[in-house]
Amino acid sequence: MSSSTKKKVIKNALGITALIIMLAITTFALLLSFVGVDNNVFEMGTVKIELNNGELIFDGSDCNLEPNKTIVKDFTVSNTGTANVYYRLYLENVEGKLQNSLNFQIYEGEELLFDGIASELNQKNPCISHEILSCGETRRLKAVVCMDKLSDNRYQKGSLTFDMTVDAVQAKNNPDKAFEN
Amino acid sequence: MKETKKALIFSGFLLVIDLLLITGTTFAWFTDSIVNQGNTIVTGTLMADLMMDKDENGNYSSIIDGRDFIFSNAEGGNGYAFEPGQTAIVYLAVKNNGQLNMKYNIDMDVTGELAEAMEYALIDDVKADTFDAKDWEEVKEKSNGQTGNVKENISFFNDKIIYAISTPEESGMSYFAIAMHMKKGAGEEMQEKSVTINLEIHATQVIDETNNE
């Protein structure tokens, strides 16, 4: 190995060493520049709805319907979650021989949300709130049930049983008021 | 070439999966659902009963479904065998046995030759111990015009409401009396003749102030 080659090797070795040292220092400096913020918590919003405070709306005790008689029941829908929601309301498990002789109207304030027989108020054709139900808000609704004035004796001692369901969905990023199902 | 084709198919498949995942993500929202279970709406019942104070002692008992007769000379009946000039009065009541307030009409369906020799009168709101009339003329006077010759079909319309037992206004009963009188001028030819009267009560619902509107 000639002397000049030896010098070059040494130079290169020194250069590599210097670069490694610089890299190490830089890395160290970079590490030192980080600042830690611990225990960051991301909490999810909740969508939670309540219907009439869990109390039965039509308990059957004060009805005694007869042709052309109307009964009115007030009930509430409350947003007990942390997110603003839209809600929809419908009936399920509708049973009994009064199905076609009772007309239901559902009002939110003065606005008529539904007008028809019980079996028509189903998941595919629900009442949908037009306004956002803000978190903590309770909205008062009214169910007006009228027995068809042409109902004859076949409907005496008749009954209608049903479940009333309310679904809520977040209002944010949901301009079309789309529910899951 | 074969390998390229495979790679293309695999890429296409991945793209479809990606699209599905994106779609799935787009349609995810927070939701909640609650059910108010066991709602019940029931209709009331409309049920009328016809009662009679057979012994005129204030005890009314049901006479529907052939349990008793209003005017009958048969065994167990109230012993009325008419003769000219005779007046017979029976004390009746319509009872509301249902859950709905009601009104009623009374229809009398008459058959038999003796009918032409008979007159009738219907007196509202009377019981045996509250009704007093000396003769047929006085009975007719107290009937407020609900009187006449017995004929084929006679109807009395009553606008009075009989409240269901559960209401505060309850009495549940509407009292009245029916009087029958054989005309004094009825001739010999009426002997052994008879008249059959079927009394029908037609009850109907009353939509009143209890309507929960």
Interface residues (C-beta under 8 A of the other chain):
Chain A: M44 G45 T46 V47 K48 I49 E50 L51 N52 G54 L56 I57 F58 D59 G60 D62 C63 N64 L65 E66 P67 N68 K69 T70 I71 V72 F75 G81 A83 V85 E92 L98 L102 V145 M147 Y155 Q156 K157 G158 S159 L160 T161 F162 D163 M164 T165 V166 D167 A168 V169 Q170 N173 N174 A178 F179 E180
Chain B: F27 W29 F30 T31 D32 S33 I34 V35 N36 Q37 G38 N39 T40 I41 V42 T43 G44 T45 L46 Q99 L100 Q205 I207 N211 N212 E213
